[in-house]
């Protein structure tokens, strides 16, 4: 074809749109690469679970488990390959219309799990009902806290216990949304999240931190002198000093490379944080510009918000940060999501195994690092 021959419009216009679409996808949607990340989560063993969303996992004082908080309001216990998953507890007596794939508010939605070692009681943060507790034999959990300082607990998320002081700390992630709309909490930019201190002796629930944007995970440090809590939207990890000369003050402890979920303390005093996904440009824009986040909140369905933020490719990421400085020590990922998706928690055991939960996927995973 001669150089000066014109390309037909019917061919040129679609071609231009195709090129722009590719560029837009690569620029806006594709998740960022994480420098120094090890793509090793593909090697983890998958343990299917008959219900979606084992958002939090926990082991009892005898070392049995894991126990998993799932989407239909139950806490299940893993009894090994032969017995599989069995019922342990549930947060709501209303079980008639509970779904194994979607949240039904009347069924509750258990999230963060914490065993008290000296009693064997399991504390449960339910994203609809509040802070709950069930004894070592399981069954129907009892409500402990559903209000603090005149405001209802709307979105109890994760907590941790100081057994010496008989105090339980937990997140209330929003005063507007419950669990089902968690991503709207993150993108809206509303600072209605708070950390609540529950004194088991006096039964008093007191707010010790507020003005947080979807504070998701929470954990105490090894000597119980401070706690950290992470904001899903901003990726900031805040520290609140409980003891010492800085008691009652707060600061920024770390910033993680993704959208953080639950936090777990390790035996060495460091922290593992599950990351829902890596960041991309469109997610940064939605979170960083409040007007855009508000627009998305009002006009875009939640499933599309989730898809855009994870780049239409669910994957698995977890980060380990120093318990002293907050610096990143390790980054583990399943870059293509071949094995893990939507990681909500990473739980390191003394035997070297790393267990992982997922906020949406019907599986837990275990990576034997030895």
C-alpha positions as CSV (number, residue, x, y, z in Angstrom):
1,X,0.0,0.0,0.0
2,X,1.4,3.4,-0.9
3,X,2.6,5.6,2.0
4,X,0.1,8.4,1.2
5,X,-2.9,6.1,1.0
6,X,-5.4,6.9,3.7
7,X,-6.4,4.3,6.3
8,X,-10.2,3.8,6.2
9,X,-12.0,5.5,9.2
10,X,-13.9,2.3,9.9
11,X,-10.5,0.6,10.7
12,X,-8.7,3.5,12.3
13,X,-11.2,4.5,15.0
14,X,-11.6,1.0,16.5
15,X,-7.8,0.5,16.4
16,X,-7.2,3.7,18.3
17,X,-9.8,2.7,20.9
18,X,-8.1,-0.7,21.2
19,X,-4.7,0.9,21.8
20,X,-6.1,3.4,24.3
21,X,-7.9,0.6,26.1
22,X,-4.7,-1.4,26.5
23,X,-2.8,1.7,27.7
24,X,-5.6,2.5,30.2
25,X,-5.7,-1.0,31.5
26,X,-1.9,-1.1,32.0
27,X,-1.9,2.3,33.6
28,X,-5.0,2.3,35.8
29,X,-5.9,-1.3,36.5
30,X,-2.8,-3.5,36.7
31,X,-1.6,-3.9,40.3
32,X,1.8,-2.5,41.1
33,X,4.9,-4.7,41.5
34,X,6.1,-5.1,45.0
35,X,9.9,-4.7,45.3
36,X,11.5,-7.5,47.2
37,X,8.4,-9.6,47.3
38,X,8.8,-13.4,47.2
39,X,6.3,-15.2,45.0
40,X,6.1,-18.2,47.3
41,X,2.5,-18.4,48.4
42,X,1.7,-20.5,45.4
43,X,3.4,-23.4,47.3
44,X,1.0,-23.3,50.2
45,X,-1.3,-26.2,50.8
46,X,-5.0,-25.4,50.2
47,X,-7.6,-26.7,52.8
48,X,-11.0,-26.2,51.3
49,X,-13.8,-25.1,53.6
50,X,-17.5,-25.7,52.9
51,X,-18.4,-22.0,53.6
52,X,-16.9,-18.9,52.1
53,X,-14.9,-16.3,53.9
54,X,-12.7,-17.7,56.7
55,X,-11.8,-14.1,57.5
56,X,-10.0,-14.9,60.8
57,X,-8.3,-18.0,62.1
58,X,-7.3,-18.9,65.6
59,X,-5.9,-21.8,67.7
60,X,-7.1,-22.7,71.1
61,X,-4.9,-22.9,74.3
62,X,-4.4,-26.6,73.7
63,X,-3.0,-25.8,70.2
64,X,-6.0,-27.4,68.4
65,X,-7.5,-25.8,65.3
66,X,-7.5,-23.7,63.4
67,X,-10.9,-22.3,64.1
68,X,-12.3,-20.2,61.3
69,X,-14.9,-17.4,61.3
70,X,-17.1,-17.8,58.2
71,X,-19.7,-15.9,56.3
72,X,-22.8,-17.7,57.5
73,X,-22.3,-16.7,61.1
74,X,-20.5,-19.8,62.3
75,X,-17.1,-20.6,63.7
76,X,-15.8,-23.9,62.4
77,X,-13.0,-26.0,63.8
78,X,-10.5,-28.0,61.7
79,X,-10.1,-31.6,63.0
80,X,-7.6,-32.8,60.5
81,X,-7.9,-34.5,57.1
82,X,-10.0,-37.4,58.4
83,X,-12.7,-35.4,60.3
84,X,-12.5,-32.1,58.4
85,X,-14.4,-29.0,59.5
86,X,-16.9,-29.3,62.3
87,X,-19.3,-26.8,63.9
88,X,-17.9,-25.1,67.1
89,X,-19.9,-21.9,67.7
90,X,-22.3,-19.3,66.1
91,X,-23.0,-15.7,66.9
92,X,-26.8,-15.5,66.2
93,X,-29.6,-17.9,67.0
94,X,-31.3,-17.0,63.7
95,X,-30.1,-19.7,61.5
96,X,-33.0,-20.3,59.1
97,X,-31.9,-18.3,56.1
98,X,-28.2,-18.2,56.4
99,X,-26.1,-18.5,53.2
100,X,-22.8,-20.2,52.7
101,X,-21.7,-17.6,50.1
102,X,-23.3,-14.3,51.1
103,X,-23.7,-12.3,54.3
104,X,-27.2,-12.4,55.9
105,X,-27.2,-9.7,58.6
106,X,-29.6,-11.6,60.9
107,X,-27.1,-14.5,60.9
108,X,-24.2,-12.3,62.0
109,X,-20.8,-12.2,60.5
110,X,-18.0,-13.3,62.8
111,X,-14.6,-11.7,62.0
112,X,-11.6,-11.4,64.4
113,X,-11.2,-14.4,66.7
114,X,-9.1,-14.3,70.0
115,X,-8.8,-17.1,72.5
116,X,-8.2,-16.2,76.2
117,X,-5.6,-18.7,77.3
118,X,-6.4,-18.8,81.0
119,X,-10.1,-19.5,80.5
120,X,-10.4,-21.1,77.1
121,X,-13.1,-18.5,76.2
122,X,-13.2,-17.4,72.6
123,X,-13.8,-13.7,71.9
124,X,-15.5,-12.9,68.6
125,X,-15.8,-9.6,66.8
126,X,-19.0,-9.8,64.8
127,X,-19.4,-7.2,62.0
128,X,-23.1,-6.8,62.8
129,X,-23.7,-7.7,66.4
130,X,-20.6,-6.4,68.4
131,X,-18.1,-8.0,70.7
132,X,-19.2,-11.6,71.7
133,X,-17.8,-14.5,73.8
134,X,-18.3,-18.2,73.8
135,X,-16.9,-20.8,76.3
136,X,-14.5,-23.6,75.5
137,X,-17.4,-26.0,74.6
138,X,-18.7,-23.7,71.9
139,X,-22.4,-23.1,71.1
140,X,-24.2,-19.8,70.9
141,X,-22.0,-16.9,71.8
142,X,-23.2,-14.2,74.2
143,X,-23.1,-10.5,73.5
144,X,-20.5,-8.6,75.6
145,X,-20.3,-5.1,74.0
146,X,-22.7,-3.5,71.5
147,X,-22.3,0.2,72.6
148,X,-19.5,2.5,73.7
149,X,-19.9,6.0,75.0
150,X,-23.4,6.4,73.6
151,X,-22.6,5.1,70.1
152,X,-23.6,1.7,68.9
153,X,-20.9,-0.7,67.8
154,X,-21.7,-1.1,64.1
155,X,-18.6,-2.9,62.8
156,X,-16.6,-4.9,65.4
157,X,-13.7,-6.2,63.4
158,X,-10.6,-7.5,65.2
159,X,-9.3,-7.4,68.8
160,X,-6.7,-8.6,71.2
161,X,-6.6,-9.3,74.9
162,X,-4.3,-8.3,77.7
163,X,-4.8,-11.2,80.1
164,X,-2.8,-9.7,82.9
165,X,-5.0,-6.5,83.0
166,X,-8.2,-8.4,82.0
167,X,-8.8,-5.9,79.2
168,X,-9.9,-6.5,75.7
169,X,-9.2,-4.0,72.9
170,X,-11.1,-4.1,69.6
171,X,-11.8,-2.1,66.5
172,X,-15.2,-0.6,65.5
173,X,-14.5,0.2,61.9
174,X,-17.4,2.4,61.1
175,X,-20.5,4.0,62.6
176,X,-22.3,3.9,59.2
177,X,-21.5,0.6,57.5
178,X,-21.5,-3.0,58.6
179,X,-19.2,-5.7,57.2
180,X,-20.9,-6.3,53.9
181,X,-20.1,-2.8,52.7
182,X,-16.5,-2.8,54.0
183,X,-15.0,-1.4,50.8
184,X,-17.4,1.6,50.9
185,X,-16.0,2.3,54.4
186,X,-12.5,2.4,52.9
187,X,-13.2,4.5,49.8
188,X,-15.6,7.0,51.4
189,X,-12.8,8.5,53.6
190,X,-15.1,8.9,56.5
191,X,-13.2,9.1,59.9
192,X,-15.7,7.3,62.0
193,X,-13.5,4.3,63.0
194,X,-12.5,3.9,66.6
195,X,-10.6,1.6,69.0
196,X,-12.5,0.5,72.2
197,X,-11.1,-0.7,75.5
198,X,-13.3,-3.1,77.3
199,X,-12.5,-3.7,81.0
200,X,-13.7,-7.2,81.9
201,X,-13.8,-6.4,85.6
202,X,-15.8,-3.2,85.5
203,X,-17.7,-4.0,82.2
204,X,-16.8,-0.5,81.0
205,X,-16.3,0.1,77.3
206,X,-14.2,3.2,76.6
207,X,-13.1,4.8,73.3
208,X,-9.3,5.3,73.3
209,X,-8.8,6.1,69.6
210,X,-11.1,7.7,67.1
211,X,-11.1,9.6,63.8
212,X,-9.8,6.5,61.9
213,X,-10.6,5.5,58.3
214,X,-11.8,1.9,58.3
215,X,-9.4,0.6,61.0
216,X,-9.4,-3.1,60.2
217,X,-6.7,-5.2,62.1
218,X,-5.6,-4.7,65.7
219,X,-2.9,-6.4,67.8
220,X,-1.1,-5.8,71.0
221,X,2.7,-5.9,71.0
222,X,4.7,-8.5,72.9
223,X,5.0,-6.7,76.3
224,X,1.5,-5.2,76.0
225,X,2.9,-1.6,76.2
226,X,1.2,-0.5,72.9
227,X,-1.3,-1.7,70.3
228,X,-1.3,-1.2,66.6
229,X,-4.3,-0.8,64.3
230,X,-4.3,-0.5,60.5
231,X,-6.5,1.6,58.2
232,X,-7.5,-0.3,55.1
233,X,-7.9,2.7,52.8
234,X,-4.8,4.7,53.8
235,X,-2.5,1.7,54.5
236,X,-1.3,3.4,57.6
237,X,-0.6,1.5,60.8
238,X,-1.3,3.6,63.9
239,X,0.2,2.9,67.3
240,X,-1.5,3.7,70.6
241,X,0.7,3.7,73.7
242,X,-0.9,1.9,76.7
243,X,1.9,2.0,79.2
244,X,5.0,4.0,79.8
245,X,5.8,7.7,79.5
246,X,3.9,8.0,76.2
247,X,0.7,6.3,77.6
248,X,-2.4,7.7,76.1
249,X,-0.7,9.1,73.0
250,X,-0.7,7.8,69.4
251,X,1.6,8.0,66.4
252,X,2.1,6.4,62.9
253,X,4.0,3.1,63.3
254,X,4.2,2.0,59.7
255,X,2.8,2.1,56.2
256,X,2.2,-1.1,54.2
257,X,2.3,-1.7,50.5
258,X,-1.3,-2.7,50.0
259,X,-4.8,-2.7,51.6
260,X,-4.3,-4.2,55.1
261,X,-6.7,-6.4,57.0
262,X,-6.0,-8.5,60.1
263,X,-2.8,-8.3,62.2
264,X,-1.2,-11.1,64.2
265,X,1.7,-11.0,66.6
266,X,4.5,-13.5,66.2
267,X,6.3,-15.3,69.0
268,X,9.4,-13.1,68.3
269,X,7.4,-9.9,68.7
270,X,6.9,-8.9,65.0
271,X,3.6,-8.6,63.2
272,X,2.1,-10.3,60.2
273,X,-0.6,-8.3,58.3
274,X,-2.8,-9.8,55.6
275,X,-3.2,-7.6,52.6
276,X,-6.4,-7.8,50.6
277,X,-4.5,-6.9,47.4
278,X,-1.7,-4.7,46.0
279,X,-2.4,-1.2,45.0
280,X,-3.1,0.1,41.5
281,X,-3.6,3.7,40.2
282,X,-7.4,3.6,40.1
283,X,-7.5,2.4,43.7
284,X,-5.1,5.2,44.8
285,X,-7.3,7.8,43.0
286,X,-10.5,6.5,44.6
287,X,-9.0,6.5,48.1
288,X,-6.9,9.7,47.9
289,X,-9.6,12.0,46.4
290,X,-12.5,12.1,48.8
291,X,-14.9,13.5,46.2
292,X,-14.1,10.6,43.9
293,X,-14.5,8.1,46.7
294,X,-17.9,9.6,47.6
295,X,-19.0,9.4,43.9
296,X,-17.9,5.8,43.7
297,X,-19.8,5.1,47.0
298,X,-23.0,6.4,45.5
299,X,-22.9,5.2,41.9
300,X,-20.8,2.0,41.7
301,X,-21.9,-1.5,42.9
302,X,-19.7,-3.0,45.6
303,X,-18.6,-6.0,43.5
304,X,-17.3,-3.6,40.8
305,X,-15.4,-1.5,43.4
306,X,-13.7,-4.7,44.6
307,X,-12.9,-5.8,41.1
308,X,-11.3,-2.5,40.1
309,X,-9.2,-2.2,43.2
310,X,-7.7,-5.7,42.9
311,X,-7.2,-5.2,39.1
312,X,-9.8,-7.8,38.1
313,X,-7.2,-10.4,39.3
314,X,-7.6,-11.5,42.9
315,X,-4.3,-12.5,44.4
316,X,-2.6,-13.2,47.7
317,X,-0.2,-10.9,49.7
318,X,1.0,-10.7,53.3
319,X,3.6,-8.5,54.9
320,X,5.7,-8.9,58.1
321,X,6.7,-5.8,59.9
322,X,9.1,-5.3,62.8
323,X,7.5,-5.1,66.2
324,X,10.1,-2.5,67.2
325,X,10.4,-0.1,64.2
326,X,7.5,-1.0,61.9
327,X,9.8,-1.5,59.0
328,X,8.9,-4.2,56.4
329,X,10.8,-7.4,57.1
330,X,9.2,-9.7,54.5
331,X,6.7,-9.6,51.6
332,X,5.1,-12.8,50.4
333,X,2.7,-13.0,47.5
334,X,0.9,-15.2,45.0
335,X,1.3,-12.8,42.2
336,X,-1.2,-14.3,39.8
337,X,-3.6,-15.6,42.4
338,X,-3.0,-19.2,41.4
339,X,-3.4,-20.5,44.9
340,X,-4.4,-17.7,47.3
341,X,-6.9,-14.9,46.9
342,X,-8.2,-12.1,49.1
343,X,-5.8,-12.8,52.0
344,X,-7.3,-11.4,55.2
345,X,-4.9,-12.9,57.8
346,X,-1.5,-14.4,58.2
347,X,-0.9,-16.4,61.4
348,X,2.6,-17.7,62.2
349,X,2.8,-20.7,64.4
350,X,5.8,-21.8,66.5
351,X,6.4,-24.8,64.3
352,X,7.3,-22.5,61.4
353,X,4.0,-22.9,59.6
354,X,2.1,-19.9,58.2
355,X,-1.7,-20.1,58.1
356,X,-3.8,-17.8,56.0
357,X,-7.4,-16.8,56.0
358,X,-9.5,-15.2,53.2
359,X,-12.3,-12.6,53.5
360,X,-14.1,-14.1,50.5
361,X,-12.6,-17.4,49.3
362,X,-13.8,-20.8,50.6
363,X,-10.4,-22.0,51.8
364,X,-7.6,-21.6,54.3
365,X,-4.0,-22.2,53.4
366,X,-0.9,-23.3,55.2
367,X,2.7,-22.7,54.1
368,X,5.4,-24.9,55.8
369,X,8.4,-22.7,55.8
370,X,10.7,-25.4,57.1
